Amino acid sequence: MTTEGPVPSEPTVRRVTGADAAAWARLFRGYRAFYELPDDDRAVATTWGWVVGEQHGMTGLVAAAADGTLLGLANLRAFARPSTGTTGLYVDDLFVDPDARRSGAGSALLRAAGDLAAQRGDTVVRWITAQDNTRARALYDRHATATPWVTYDMAPSAGTGAPPRPPA
């Protein structure tokens, strides 16, 4: 006979609220540290303002344990898809506290992003990750299809080679 403990409940996903500021910041700092970004109070405060205020088309979701502890976050952003005349939902940041990994929080956040996209009439949920982020990629492979697209970043123009201004 085996004795099993209580089955943990699936994390609850909801939109961020002002009351989540400290816990969200802890998670977002963990996300930034994972990607070896320097601790930056301004970046954390700016991003918090965007997600809690739903500015720049952003929405913040959090996964919470039954006791209310935040386990993970997803920062989402609407984007236009001119080639199809549709819109999509971009997952800018997805992070689960290392102590909460394998709790179902990552899957719950991705499902909630998919549900939100469906409610909005979006045609795709999209995100990128590092090639060597194998743990996250194992999660993503259960929910989505990797694409053949390659991502590029370009520094903003410093004044040379900028496109001409539109006619007045």
N, C-alpha and C positions, 0 to 999 in steps of 0.2 A: 504494500500500500504506500502510495506516495502522498505527501502533503504539499499542496501548492498554496502559495500566498494569494492574496486578492489580485484579481486581474486589473492592471492599471487601466484607467479610462483614457480614451483618445483625447488628446489635447483639444481645447476649444479654440477656434480661430475667430477673431473679431477685428474691427477697425481700431486703430489706436485712439486713445483719448488723452486729454491733458494730464490726467492722473497717472499715465504711464511714463511720464518724462524720464524719471530716474532709471527705471528698469529698462526702458527702450535704449537710453544712452549707454547703459552697461553692455547691452547686447551689440549695439552699433560699434562701440569701441572694440569689442571682441572681434567683430567682423573686420574692422580696419586693421587690427593687430594681426589677424590671420593672413591678410594680404600684405603684411609688413609695411603698412602706412604709418607715418608718425602720428602720435596722439595729437589731436588738433581740436581744441575747444570750439573754434569758429566753425569748422566743417561740421562738427556734431550739432551745434546749435542751429546752423543754417539748414541742414538736412531735416532736423526735427521740425523746424518751422514749416518747411515744405510739406512734410507728410501729415502733420497734425492739422495744418491749415488747408490741406489739399490744394496747394499752389503748384503751378507748372504741370498740371495734370497728374500730380502724384497722389497716391493713396498709401497709407501705412497699415499693414496687417500685423497682428501679433498672435502667437500661439501661446495659450495659457494652460497650466496644469489645473486640476480640479480645485486646488487651494488658491488659485489666482496668480501663482508665480509665473512670470513670463519666461517661456522656454526658447522662443525664437521670434524672428521678425522677417517680414518681406516688405520691401519698399518697391512699389509698383508705379508705372508711369504710362499714361496713354500715349500712343503715337499714331500718326497718319501713315497710311500705306498708299501713296499716290498711284503706284502701278496697278492696283486693284480697285482703287476708289473705296477702300475700307479702312477700318481702324484696328489696331492691335493693342495688346497690353504687354508692357515690357517689365520684366522682373529685374530691376536694377541691383538689388541686394537681397540675398536670402541667407540667413544665418540662424543656426541653432546652437545654443550654449553647449559646449563640449560635454558637460555633465548630463545633458538631456538628449544626447544623440541616441538614436534607436528607440526614442519614446513615441515616434510617430509624428512629431512636430513638423519635420520637413515635408513629409507627405501631406499632412493636413494643410500646411501653408500652400503647397502647390495645387492641391484640389480646390482650395478657396480661391486662389488666383484664377483657376479655370472657371469656377462658378461665377466669379465677378465678371470675367470676360464674356461669358455667355449672357449674363444679365444685361451687359452693356451693348451686346450685339457685335463684339469684336470678333475678328476672324482668326486670330492667332494669339497665343501667349508665347513670348520669346525671351530668351536670356542667353548670356554667355558665361563661361567659366574657364578657369585655367586648364590647360591640357593635362597638367599633372595632378589636378584635384580629383584623384581617383575615387575617394570616398563619396564626394558630392556627385560625381558622374554616375556612380552606381545607383544613387537615388534618382537622378534625372533620367537615366535610361529606363527606369520603371514607369515614368510618367510622360515621357516625350521622346521625340526622335531627333538624334543629332543630325545637323545639316552639313552639307559640304562647303558652306560659305566660310570664308576667311575674314576676320575682322581686322581693320586697320584703324590707327589713330594718327591724326595729323595735328601739329601745333597750329593754333590760330595765327593768321598772318600778322607779321609785325609791320605791315605797311607796304611791303613789296609784293607785287603779283596779286594784289587783291582784285576781285572782280569789279568791273565798273559799276557805278551807281546807276540805278534805273533813271530814265529821263523824267524830268519834272512835269 
